Amino acid sequence: MYQQMIFVNLAVNDVDSTKKFFTELGYTINPQFTTDDCACVVISDTIIAMMLSKTHYQNFTTKQIADSTTTSETLLCLSAESREKVDELVDKALAAGGTAGKVQDYGTMYGRAFEDLDGHTWEIMWMDPSEVQG
């Protein structure tokens, strides 16, 4: 079966700092699609974050680029396999220079958020598998 992919495109101030930040979280950079103006961050086999310099990002839109440090343009939520993995990833993000966001603990659902170096909000969420099975 075909696995559809998502390519999330985000405007960043400094591509090199962004590459360093996300590799410190344990993600890889795909050099085939990475240039001085763009970092291709591999989140999973089907999730890719394209971190584009603002100049390069502007080539794809006629709209004004949001200042993600003062305006919320999107909330990105990634699943985690356990509560411990939520904490592990968010703690890595904070150690790499990210900013702490909200903590949500509903017992069967647990999440924490962080902002990356450019203010994009990333939520890391775990849900009890027994609660989400159909």
C-alpha positions as CSV (number, residue, x, y, z in Angstrom):
1,M,0.0,0.0,0.0
2,Y,1.2,3.5,-0.9
3,Q,2.4,5.5,2.2
4,Q,1.5,9.1,1.7
5,M,4.2,11.5,2.9
6,I,4.0,15.0,4.4
7,F,6.6,17.7,3.7
8,V,6.2,20.5,6.2
9,N,7.8,23.7,5.0
10,L,8.9,26.2,7.6
11,A,10.7,29.5,7.3
12,V,13.8,29.8,9.4
13,N,16.4,32.5,10.2
14,D,19.5,30.4,10.1
15,V,19.6,27.1,8.2
16,D,22.9,25.9,9.8
17,S,21.6,26.6,13.4
18,T,18.4,24.8,12.5
19,K,20.3,21.7,11.2
20,K,22.3,21.6,14.4
21,F,19.2,22.0,16.6
22,F,17.3,19.1,14.9
23,T,20.3,16.8,14.8
24,E,20.7,17.3,18.5
25,L,17.1,16.0,18.9
26,G,18.2,12.8,17.1
27,Y,16.8,13.6,13.6
28,T,18.9,13.2,10.4
29,I,19.5,15.7,7.6
30,N,19.0,14.3,4.1
31,P,22.0,15.8,2.2
32,Q,20.3,15.1,-1.2
33,F,17.7,17.8,-0.5
34,T,19.8,20.1,1.6
35,T,21.4,23.3,0.4
36,D,22.7,26.5,1.9
37,D,19.1,27.8,1.7
38,C,17.3,24.6,2.9
39,A,17.7,21.8,5.4
40,C,15.7,18.6,4.8
41,V,15.1,17.2,8.3
42,V,13.9,13.5,8.3
43,I,11.4,13.0,11.1
44,S,10.3,9.6,9.9
45,D,9.9,7.6,6.7
46,T,6.8,9.6,5.9
47,I,7.4,13.0,7.6
48,I,9.9,15.5,6.3
49,A,10.5,19.0,7.6
50,M,11.8,21.3,5.0
51,M,13.5,24.2,6.8
52,L,13.8,27.0,4.3
53,S,15.7,30.3,4.7
54,K,13.1,33.1,4.6
55,T,14.5,34.3,1.3
56,H,14.0,30.8,-0.2
57,Y,10.6,30.3,1.4
58,Q,9.4,33.6,-0.1
59,N,9.9,32.0,-3.6
60,F,6.9,29.7,-2.8
61,T,4.4,32.3,-1.6
62,T,3.2,35.8,-2.3
63,K,2.0,36.1,1.3
64,Q,4.0,37.8,4.1
65,I,6.0,35.3,6.2
66,A,4.7,35.0,9.7
67,D,7.0,36.0,12.6
68,S,6.7,32.7,14.4
69,T,8.2,34.2,17.6
70,T,5.1,36.4,18.0
71,T,2.4,34.8,15.8
72,S,1.2,31.2,15.8
73,E,1.2,30.0,12.2
74,T,0.9,26.3,13.0
75,L,1.1,23.7,15.8
76,L,3.1,20.7,14.8
77,C,2.3,17.6,16.8
78,L,4.4,14.4,16.7
79,S,3.5,11.1,18.4
80,A,5.8,9.4,20.8
81,E,5.8,5.7,21.9
82,S,5.8,6.5,25.6
83,R,5.6,9.2,28.3
84,E,9.3,8.7,28.8
85,K,10.0,9.3,25.1
86,V,7.9,12.5,25.2
87,D,10.1,13.8,28.1
88,E,13.3,12.6,26.4
89,L,12.7,14.5,23.1
90,V,11.5,17.7,24.7
91,D,14.4,17.7,27.2
92,K,16.8,17.3,24.2
93,A,15.0,20.3,22.5
94,L,15.4,22.4,25.6
95,A,19.1,21.5,26.0
96,A,19.6,22.4,22.3
97,G,18.2,25.9,22.8
98,G,14.5,25.4,22.5
99,T,11.9,27.1,24.7
100,A,9.6,25.1,27.0
101,G,5.9,25.1,26.1
102,K,2.7,23.6,27.7
103,V,2.5,20.3,29.5
104,Q,-0.7,18.4,29.1
105,D,-1.4,15.3,31.3
106,Y,-4.7,13.6,31.1
107,G,-3.6,10.2,32.4
108,T,-4.2,8.3,29.1
109,M,-2.8,11.2,27.1
110,Y,0.4,13.0,27.9
111,G,2.2,15.7,26.0
112,R,4.7,18.5,26.2
113,A,5.5,21.3,23.8
114,F,8.6,23.3,22.9
115,E,9.4,26.1,20.5
116,D,12.4,25.6,18.2
117,L,15.0,28.3,17.5
118,D,12.5,30.2,15.2
119,G,9.5,30.0,17.5
120,H,7.7,27.1,15.7
121,T,5.7,25.1,18.2
122,W,6.2,21.4,18.3
123,E,4.0,19.2,20.5
124,I,5.1,15.7,21.4
125,M,2.2,13.5,22.5
126,W,1.8,10.0,23.9
127,M,-1.6,8.3,24.0
128,D,-2.3,5.0,25.9
129,P,-2.6,2.4,23.0
130,S,-5.5,0.7,24.8
131,E,-7.5,4.0,24.6
132,V,-7.0,4.6,20.9
133,Q,-7.6,1.1,19.5
134,G,-10.9,0.7,17.6
